[in-house]
Amino acid sequence: MKKGNPPVANPLVNEQELYGQIKNDGISVHPFIWDTMYHYLGDYISVINAIATYYLEKNEPIALEDARKILEYTRKIKTAVDKILHPQTIQNENPHFEKIKNDHLTLHPIIKEFFMHYIGNDTHIINLCVSFYLDPLGEQPVPVKDAQKILSHTLSMRQFLDKLREATNQGQRALR
């Protein structure tokens, strides 16, 4: 398996300025939202990561069944992020999401922008990569080189969440 820093979405043009604003203005994320993100996003990212790692360690392409699982988990990530970004759309959900809506817990616009950019882009790229091989006219396993890309994007999401956690002074909790 290749080592090194995973590719991340291109930085936002004003990213350093935004992180500076987070620090200077004391922008934070409500602890319950962090717990929800770590619970859902952390678990979903970990599943995708585990699937890609399993096949990379064997130096084999990702089997169709597991490729479908990756797509399922990218959809779950997108759904969870959409609910966290837009709590007003939550309807009769599980208690975590209901609490976010009922307690009017929202994210600062800068935090929303970071989430849409980083988690949204990495999830979208993973989805595109896997979907290409699940074409109904000619399904095929996901090649090892693309499994490496998938793993890189899951690591990128983890790094982003950790960087954001540090920037918002959210304590020492790290994404699994």
N, C-alpha and C positions, 0 to 999 in steps of 0.2 A: 504494500500500500504506500502511496506517495505521502511524503511528509511536507510540512510547510504551512503557511498561512492560507486559509481558504479564501477563494475569491469572494468578495462581497459586492453588493450592489454599488454602483458608482456613488461616491459620497455626494450628499446634497451640496449644492454650490455654496451655501452659507452654513454648512454644518458646524464649523468651529464657533461661529457667532451664536448659533442656536444653543450649543452646549454651554457657552459662556452665559447666555441669558438664563438657562436653567439654573446654573450655579448662582448667578447674581440675584435673580429674583426668587430663589428658594423654591423653584417649581418642583413638586413631588407628585408621586402617584399614591393614591390611598392604599394603605396596606392590604385591605381586602381585595382590591383589584390586582395587586401583585400576587397575592395568594391564589387568586383565580387563574391568573396568567401562568404562574408556575405549575399549578395543578393541571390545567388543560394543555397549554402550549408545551410545557416541559414534557409531559407524557407523550403527546403526539409527536413532537420532534424526536424524542428518544426512540419511539417505535421505528420511525423512518431511518434514523441513524443505525439502529440495531440491524435492520434488514440489510441496508447497504454494507455495513461492516461485515456481516456474516458472509455475504457473497464475495466481498473483496478479499477477505482472509482466505477463502477457498480459491480465489482467482477464477471465479465462475460468473457467468452472466446471471442477472436476477431473474428467477423463474416468473412466469406469467402470473401465477397466483399471488406471489409476493409483490409484484409490480402493481397489481390491482389494490393490494393493501396500502401501498404507498400513496396511490391516488386517493383512496378512502381517507387516509390521514391528512393529506394536504387539504382535502375538502373540510375536514373537521377543524384544521387550523384556521382556514379562511372563515368558517362559520363562527368560531370562538372570537376571532379578532373583530369580525363585523359586529358581534354583540357587545364587545367591550368598547369599541369605537362609537357605536350607536345604540346605547342602552334603551332608548325610547322604542326600539323595534322588538324588544324582548317581550314574548307573549307566552305565558304558562310554561316557563322553562324550569330547569332544575333550580334548587335553592340558591346556588352561587349566582347565577345570572339574575334571578328574581331580586336578590338583595341589592345587586348593582343598580337595577332599575328602580326599585322601591325606595332605596336610600339616596337616590339621585347622585350616584357616584359617577363622575365624569372625568375624562382626561383633559388636560390642558391642550390647546390646539397644537403646540409644538410637539408634545408627546404623540398626539395623533398623527402628525406629519411623519415623524420618525417611524411609527408603526406601519403606516401605509407604505412608506418607501422601503424599509428594510424587510420586514416580515412579509409584506405583500409581494415584493419583487422576488425574494428567495423562494417563496412558496409557488409563485407563478412559474418560475424557471424549472423547479422540480416537476411540477405538473406537466409542463410542455415536454420536458425530457422523457418522462415516462409515457405520456399519451402518444408520442410518436411511435412507440413500439407496440402499443395496444390498438393499433388501427384494425378495425374489424375485418378489413380485406386482407390482412396479412400480419396477424399477431406474431411477435417474436420476443424472446427474452431480452432484457435490457443489458447491453454489453458492459463489460467491466469498466471501460473508460467512462461510460455514462453513470455507472454506479459510483465512481469516484467523484463525479460532478455533484451527484445527489448528496453524498456524504459531505462534500465541501460546503454545500448550501445549508445543510443542517448545522454544521459547525459555525457558519456565518451567522445564522439566527441566534445561536447560543451566545456568540461573542457580542452581538448587538445588545441582547437582553442584559448581559452582564455589564456592558459599558453604560447602558441607560440606568441600570440599577445603581451603579457607582455615581453617575452624574446627579441622580436625584437623591443621593444619600439614603438609600433604602436599606441600610444595614448590611450585614455580611452574608446574607443568603445568596447562594449561587445556583444557577440553573443546573439541574441534574445532568 
